[in-house]
């Protein structure tokens, strides 16, 4: 999935469809899910296991991946990363910050959004017209779910650089049938490390019942 999607990028991807027995949490991490149901604990644990495995591939020892004030993962110095999980899939992607400025990944079940009201909340009229055109040409892709996933990925890429919230309505997506998408930020966007954060470009894939989206913003 993500390994295929990001094969040309300077990133390390670890993904799995299972919750391996060797996936365990540090005490500091376990505190975050102490009262969670088993499903939540499993996906949280395995995503961090994937992250530690990926960090090991760039020579970093196992360490807890804590949360920031807004629930975002706190990565070791010199590293950028992103984690995701959904039913039947967990993954983490990391890169050296000298090569990648920021990145985001998201995975969702390849199913249409169950509540029609959700699409109204996460899209505007322009995007819904785009989804209708895409669906008319190809009914095999859950385009509304893909839009949702891509917006999650935009936010995961945006937040580490800005430390600012970005609502679903504050980014407009252009999804293309060739497996790519772009996002235009509709609010004032800062310039970070010489890069204007007003526009993002990403890729998407639907395979084995999962939608995955990714953005890699190179340094």
C-alpha positions in Angstrom: 0.0 0.0 0.0 2.0 3.0 1.2 5.3 1.2 0.4 4.2 1.0 -3.2 2.8 4.6 -3.2 5.9 6.1 -1.7 8.5 3.9 -3.4 10.2 6.9 -5.1 10.3 9.1 -2.0 13.2 9.4 0.6 11.0 7.9 3.3 10.9 4.7 5.4 7.6 2.9 5.5 6.4 0.1 7.8 2.9 -1.2 7.4 0.9 -4.3 8.5 -2.5 -5.8 8.4 -2.2 -7.5 11.8 -1.4 -6.7 15.4 1.8 -8.6 16.1 2.4 -10.0 19.6 5.8 -8.2 19.8 4.1 -4.8 19.5 4.2 -3.3 23.0 4.0 0.2 24.4 6.4 2.1 26.7 4.7 3.0 30.0 4.4 6.7 29.0 2.5 5.7 25.8 0.3 3.1 27.6 -1.0 5.9 29.8 -2.7 7.5 26.7 -4.9 4.4 26.2 -5.2 3.1 29.7 -9.0 3.4 29.6 -9.4 2.7 25.9 -11.3 -0.3 24.5 -9.1 -3.2 23.1 -9.6 -2.2 19.5 -8.3 1.3 20.2 -5.4 -0.1 22.2 -4.4 -2.5 19.5 -4.3 0.1 16.7 -2.5 2.6 18.8 0.1 0.0 19.9 0.7 -1.4 16.4 1.0 2.0 14.8 3.7 2.9 17.3 5.4 -0.4 16.8 5.5 0.4 13.0 6.9 3.8 13.8 9.7 2.4 16.0 10.6 -0.2 13.4 10.8 2.6 10.8 12.9 4.7 13.1 15.2 1.8 13.6 15.9 1.7 9.9 17.4 5.2 10.1 19.6 4.1 13.1 17.5 5.4 16.0 17.0 3.3 19.2 13.5 2.4 20.4 11.9 5.2 22.4 8.4 6.3 23.4 6.5 8.4 20.8 4.6 10.8 22.9 1.8 13.2 22.1 2.0 17.0 21.8 -0.6 19.4 23.2 -3.0 18.7 20.2 -2.5 14.9 20.2 0.1 14.9 17.4 3.0 12.5 17.6 6.3 14.0 18.9 9.1 12.6 16.8 12.8 12.5 17.7 15.0 15.4 16.7 15.9 15.4 13.1 13.0 13.2 12.1 9.5 13.9 10.5 6.9 11.3 10.5 3.2 10.3 10.3 1.1 7.4 11.5 -2.3 6.0 10.5 -4.6 3.1 11.2 -7.9 1.8 10.3 -9.7 -1.6 10.4 -7.2 -4.1 9.0 -4.3 -1.7 8.4 -1.7 0.1 10.4 1.3 2.1 9.1 4.0 4.6 9.9 6.2 6.7 7.7 9.4 8.5 8.8 12.1 10.5 7.1 15.1 12.6 8.0 14.2 16.3 8.3 17.1 17.3 6.1 15.4 15.5 3.2 11.7 16.0 4.0 10.2 19.1 5.4 6.9 17.5 6.4 4.8 14.5 5.5 1.4 13.0 6.1 -0.3 9.7 5.5 -3.9 8.5 6.1 -5.7 5.2 5.6 -9.4 4.6 5.5 -11.7 1.6 4.6 -12.5 1.7 0.9 -16.2 2.3 1.6 -18.4 5.3 0.8 -19.1 7.6 3.8 -22.0 6.0 5.6 -23.5 9.3 6.7 -24.3 11.7 3.9 -24.1 14.6 6.3 -20.3 13.9 6.7 -19.7 14.8 3.1 -21.5 18.1 3.6 -19.2 18.9 6.5 -15.9 18.1 4.8 -16.5 19.4 1.3 -17.8 22.4 -0.5 -19.9 22.7 -3.7 -16.9 22.8 -6.0 -15.5 19.6 -4.4 -18.8 17.8 -4.5 -19.2 18.6 -8.2 -15.7 17.2 -8.8 -16.7 14.0 -6.9 -19.7 13.6 -9.1 -17.6 13.8 -12.3 -15.1 11.3 -10.9 -17.9 8.9 -9.9 -19.5 9.2 -13.4 -16.3 8.0 -14.9 -15.3 5.3 -12.4 -17.6 3.8 -9.8 -15.0 1.4 -8.3 -13.4 4.2 -6.1 -15.2 5.5 -3.0 -14.4 9.1 -4.0 -16.0 10.7 -1.0 -13.9 8.6 1.4 -10.9 9.4 -0.7 -11.6 13.1 -0.3 -11.9 12.7 3.5 -8.6 10.8 3.7 -6.8 13.3 1.5 -7.9 16.2 3.7 -6.7 14.3 6.8 -3.4 13.9 5.1 -3.2 17.6 4.3 -3.8 18.5 7.9 -1.2 16.0 9.1 1.3 17.7 6.8 0.3 21.2 7.7 0.1 21.0 11.4 3.8 20.1 12.3 4.9 23.2 10.3 2.4 25.7 11.5 1.0 24.4 14.9 -2.3 25.8 13.6 -5.6 24.1 13.1 -6.8 23.7 9.5 -10.5 22.9 9.1 -11.9 20.7 6.4 -13.5 23.8 4.8 -10.2 25.6 4.8 -8.6 23.4 2.1 -10.0 22.7 -1.3 -9.0 19.5 -3.0 -8.6 18.6 -6.7 -8.5 14.8 -7.0 -7.4 13.3 -10.3 -8.1 9.8 -11.6 -4.4 9.2 -12.2 -3.7 8.7 -8.5 -2.7 12.3 -7.6 -4.3 15.2 -5.8 -3.6 18.7 -4.9 -5.0 21.0 -2.1 -5.3 24.7 -2.1 -5.3 26.3 1.4 -8.1 28.9 1.6 -6.7 30.8 4.6 -3.6 32.8 5.1 -0.7 30.4 4.8 2.8 31.0 6.2 6.1 30.4 4.5 8.2 27.8 6.2 11.9 27.1 5.2 11.2 29.0 2.0 8.1 26.9 1.1 4.7 28.6 0.9 2.2 26.4 2.6 -0.7 27.5 0.4 -0.6 24.4 -1.8 0.0 20.7 -1.3 0.5 17.8 -3.7 -0.1 14.2 -2.9 -0.8 10.7 -4.2 -3.5 8.1 -3.5 -4.2 4.5 -4.0 -7.1 2.1 -3.4 -6.2 -1.6 -3.0 -7.3 -4.6 -0.9 -10.2 -2.7 0.6 -8.1 0.2 1.9 -7.8 3.9 0.7 -4.4 5.4 1.4 -3.3 9.0 0.8 0.1 10.5 1.2 1.9 13.8 1.0 5.7 14.2 1.0 6.9 17.8 1.1 10.6 17.7 0.3 13.0 20.0 2.1 
